[in-house]
Amino acid sequence: MTRTTPDSCPGVLRLHEAADGPLARVRLPGGRVEPGQMQVLAEAARELGDGNIELTSRGNVQLRRVRDAAELTGRLESAGLLPSHTHERVRNIIASPLAGRVGGGADVHALVRELDAGLRGAARLAQLPGRVLFTLDDGRGDVSGLSPDIGAHATAADEFALLLAGRDSGIRVSAGDTVDVLLAAAYGFLELSNGQWRLHEIDDGIDRVTDLLGRTPGPERLHLDTPTELPIGWLPQDDGQVSLGAGVPLGSLPARTAEFVAAVERPVLVTPWRGLVITDLAEGPAEQVVRVLAPMGLIFDAHSPWLQVTACAGLPGCAKSHTDVRADAAEAVISGRVVPTASVSGVTASGVTAGFPSPVTVPAAQVVAAGRQHWSGCDRRCGRPTGPVTEITATPDGYRITPA
């Protein structure tokens, strides 16, 4: 597959002209945000944007309706959120959020820093498309199922499987060699690419990158599943402290809430499931954080229907959308029309209202769906998560419901 247009992923220095105004995307390798950086983002969202921080499916953040791009650039640069003007869009690194704190086979956060430094230090790698994704999985399998172009999955404390185009390549490397091999695979992508944005778009991409690496795959292959359990709620750390996993409804974090998160003064990890993990808390302060942030809309209940629902930008942010998708999805949650996967109140386990053929098109107020679901404003289905999910897609005549 050869692309006829260059990758147009936005960053801070190259904004996307959305229907509601300029949009900036800020890369957060490994999802990590220091308290001071969270405060800077909150102030920028309130003073320069629409008042919200959007969390993305790659553990990054976005600001919409940016009114002063130069001012935003200066603030983010001063906060350490824009360490490179040449490589800002290629710093797409997702890591297991709980690594080194709650279980897992290896602490991959040091590898995040090393990989980020390696990317920024290689002039040629600035040419990577902004859609190329790196993952570092601590062995629990939470991020390897997110279809990385290039990734590492811990198989032991000092051994990693190399992932290419979302699959186990069969190559095994030591922890000390992992970042060098990931960077070499990135060079291989550039050598083979003829305009493709993702490795899976290159014919025989896995085998060809493997050949360029000069490494012999072994016989074993990992089976990579989409994670079903999200880091939500009270998460006891291995050191006796506590992390708090918080869902953010539809991935939109109000600036005022972000300021309260910053005031906790602990490192925060933005997850690829559009949530937050607030780390390294003693039990007493952790209880107080929940009491403050839960009434502000953060979700600490792993069974909340809000955690079943994702949505694209919709109107007014996207001109291609047929409707205000997020408002319709929020109303479905609030009115109880997002239900558990099990058959409840006439809703089938596949997620379609009983009695209708599948797929079916219904008005927004009649959409009832069970389990994981993604609401889209058009057939592009932007932001659709990996794995089985009921698709609720806007059309000129209503929403089309397609079961998982």
N, C-alpha and C positions, 0 to 999 in steps of 0.2 A: 504493500500500500504506500503510495507516494502522495504527500500533501501538496496542494497547489498554493496554499497560503501559509505564511510564517505563523508560528505560535504567537498568540496575542495575550497570554496570561498577564494580568496587571501586577504591578508592584507598588512601591511608593514613588519611584521616579517616573514610572509610566502608568498613568491612571487609566481606568476603563471608563469610557463615557456611557454610563448607564442611563436609563430613561429618566431617573430621578436626580441625576447629577453625577459628578466624578466619583469613582470608587477607588480606594487605595487598599492594597493587600499587603500586610506586614508578615514576613516570614518569622516563625519562632521555632528554630531547630529543636526537636525533641519536645516542643510545646512549652518550654520553660519560660516563665515570666517572674522576674523579681518584683517585690512589692512596689518599689519606686517606679519601675517600668509600667506596672498596672495602673498606678496613679497617673502617669503621663498619658497612657492610652485613654483613660477615663476623661481627663481634661481635654484631650484632643477631640474625642467623640462629642463632648458637650459644646466646646467652643468653636470647633472647626467643621464638625459633621452634623449628623442628624440626631445625636444624643445616645446612640447605641453602638456597642462593639459586637460585630457579627463573628461568631466562631465558625470555622470551616471544617470540612471533613478531612483536612490534612493537619489539623492542629495549629492552623494559622488564624489570624484575625483580619477583619476588614472594617473599614470606616466608609460610610456612604455619605453622599452629598458634601464632599470635601470642598470647602470654600476658599482655602488658601493653601495651595500645594507646597509653596516654598516654606511657609511657616511650619507645616506638618513635617516636612523633610528635616528642618532644623531641630524641631523638638525630638523626633525619633532618633536622629543622629546623636544628639546630646545624651539621650537615655541609653545608648548602646543597642538600640533596636535596628540600626541601619549601619552595620560595620563595613559594608562594601557597596560602592556605587556601581561596580561592574558586575557583581555576582549576586545581587540581591534576589533575583527571581529564581535562582537555581538552588536555593537553600531549603529545599523541600525534604525535611528529614522527620519522620515519625518514629518515635521510640515507645516501648512499653512504659506507660505512665507510672506504674507501681514498682518498676525495676529498682532493686537495691533497698527497697523499703518493705514491701509486702511480698514474700515468696519469690518465685522465679529462680532461674538457674544461673543468671549472671547479671551483674549491674552494668547496663549498657550506656549509662549517661556519660561516662568518660569517653566512650566511643563516639557519642553525638558530638561532643566538643572537638574531638580529633578529626572526625569526618568533615565537620563544618569548616575547620581551619584548612583542611586539605583542599576542599572545594574552592575556598576563597584564595588560596595560595597558588592555584593553577590557572594561568591566564586563559588557556584553551577551553577549560571547562565552563567559562562564562558563556560559551556558545550552546550549552545544553538548553533544550526547550524548557520553558517554565513549567511544563507538565510532568517532567521526569520526576519520579518519586523514589526516595530511598527509605528503607525501613530498617530498624534495629530491634529485634524481638529477643526478650530475655529468656525465651524458652517456653513461656506459658501459652504462646500462640495467639496473642491478642491482636498483634498488628501485622503478622505475616500473611494473614488472609485478606489484606486490603489491596491486593494486586500491585505490589511494588514492581517498578522496573528493575531495581537493583536493591537487594536486601541481604541481611544476615540474620540467622535464626540460631540461638544458642542450643546446641545439642549436649553440651557439657560445660563445666565452668571455664574451660580453656579451649573449646571447640565450637565453631560456627558452621552452619550450612549456608552456602551461597545461593541466594534466590535470584532468579532471572525471569523477567516477564511474569511474575506471580507464581512461579513454580520452582521447586527444588532442583537445582542443576546437577546434584550429586557431588559437587565439589565441597570438600571440607577444609577449613583453614583454622589456624590457631588464632587466639584472641589478639596476639601481637601483630599478626599479618592481616587481620580483617579489614582495616581501613584501607591499607594499600591495595588489597584485592578489589574492594568496592570502587576505589578511584580508577583502577586499571579497567574495570568493567565499564565505567563511565567514558573513558577514552575509547574503548571498543565501540560503544554506542555511537559516538561521534564519527568514528571511522566508517561504520557501516551505514549510517543514516543518509538517506537521500530526501530529506525534508520531513521524515516521520517525527511525530511528537512523542511516541511511546515505543518501548522496545518490542512489544507484542505486534506492532505494525510492520516490523521488519521481517521479511521472509526468512524462516529458519534462524531467527535472531538468537535464540538460546544457544544452539549448536555453534553458530558462528562466533559469538562472543566467547564461548568456552574455548574454541580453537585459538582465538587471539590471546587468551590468558595463558595458554600452554599448560593447562592443568588437566589431569585425567579424572573424570568423574568416577565415583564409586558406585556400587550397585544399589545402595539404599536411597530411598526417596521419602521425604516427609509428606504427609497428607495435610494440607493447609486448609483449615475451615474458617468460615466467617465467625467471629466471636459472638456469642449470644448473651453472655453476662457482662454487663458494663460496670465499671468501678463507681458505684453509687453508694452513699451512706457512710456508715462508721467502719473504717478500715484500719484495724490494729496493725501497727508496724512491727517489724521483727525486733526493733530496739526498745519496745515498750511504749513508744509514742503513738500518736494517732494521725492518720490522714482522713480527710473528709472528701468524699466524692459527691459532686453536686451536678445535677442535670440543669441545663439552661433551656427553658421552653423555646422551641424552634430556633435554638442557637443564637438568640438575640439578647445580649446582656446590656441592660441599661447602664449608662455611665454612673449614675448614683449608686447602683448596686456594686459596680466595679470598684468604686472608691471605698466602700465598706470592706470588700475583699482585700484591697490593698492595705487597709488599716489593720488587718490581722497580722501583718508583718511577718509572713511566712512565704517561702517559695510556692508558686502556683504553677500547675501544669495544665495546659489546655489540651484536651483529649481529642482524638479524631472522631469522637462520637458527639462532638459539640457540647462538651461538658468541662468541668473544672475539677482538679484534685488539689486541695489545700493541704500542704504537708507539714510534718514535724511539729505537731501540737501535743501538749499535755492534755490529759482527759478533761480537766476542769475548763480550761479555755476552749477546748473543742465543743463542749456542751453549750457554752455561751455563744460560740460562732453559729451553731445550728439555730439557737433561739433567735438570733438577730437576722440571719440570712434567709431562713425558711419563710418568714412572713413577707420578705421582699421578693419572693418568687422563685428562689433556687430550690431544686428538687432533691431531697435526701432520701426519698422513698423509692426503692428499687422497683416497686410495683406500680408506680404512677403511670397513667396512660400517656402523659406528656413524653415519656421516654420511648413510646412506640412510634411517635410521629416525627417525620422529617418533611421539609418542604423547600422548594426552590424560592427564589426571591419574589416572583409574581409581580403583579402591579402594586405600586407605581414604579418599582425599580426596574422592571424588564418590559420593554415595549412589545415583545413577542408574546407575552402572557395574555390569556383570555380573561383573567380575573385576578382579584386580590386573594391569592392562594393562602397566604399565611392567616389572613382574617378568617377565611372559611375553615381552615384546619383548626385554628384555635377555638372557633365556635363549636366544632365537632367534639373537641375534647371537653370543653366546658359543659356542653349539653349532654354528655354521657354517650355519645355515639361512636366513641373509640372504646372498644371492649376487648377483654382478654381473648387469647387465641381459641380457647375452648368454646364450644357452641353455647351461646348465652342469648336469651331473649330473641330467638328467631334469627340469629346471625350465625352463619356456618363457620366452621373452623378455617375455611379457605379465605374468609374475609368478605363475603358478598351477602347482602341481605337475602335471606331465604325467600324463595319464590320467584326470583329473577333469573333469567339466563345469564351466562357468563361469557364475555364481559358485558356489562350493562351500563347505560348512561342515565344518570338521574340528576335532578337539581341539587345544588349544594346542601340545602337544608334536609335532603333525604339520604345523604351519604351516611351509611353505617358500615364500618369495617372493623375487622378483628385483627389483633396482632400487629406486627411490624408493617408500616405503611408509609409510602412516600407520595406526597401531594405535589403535582407539577402543573404549571400554568400552560404548557403546550407539550407537543410530542417529543421535544428534545429531552425532557425529563432530567434537566440539570440537577446535580447534587444527589442523584439516586445512590443510596448506599449499596455496598456489595452484598451478595447473598440473597436468599428468598425474601421478597417483600411484595405486599399488595400495592399495585400502582393505581393511584387515583389521579387521573389526568384530565385537565380542563379541556373542553372542546367548545365550539360556539353554541352547542345545545345543552351543556351541562358537564358533569364529570363522568368520565368513563372509568369503571372499576374493573381492573384486571387482577384476578387472584394470583398470589405467589405461586 
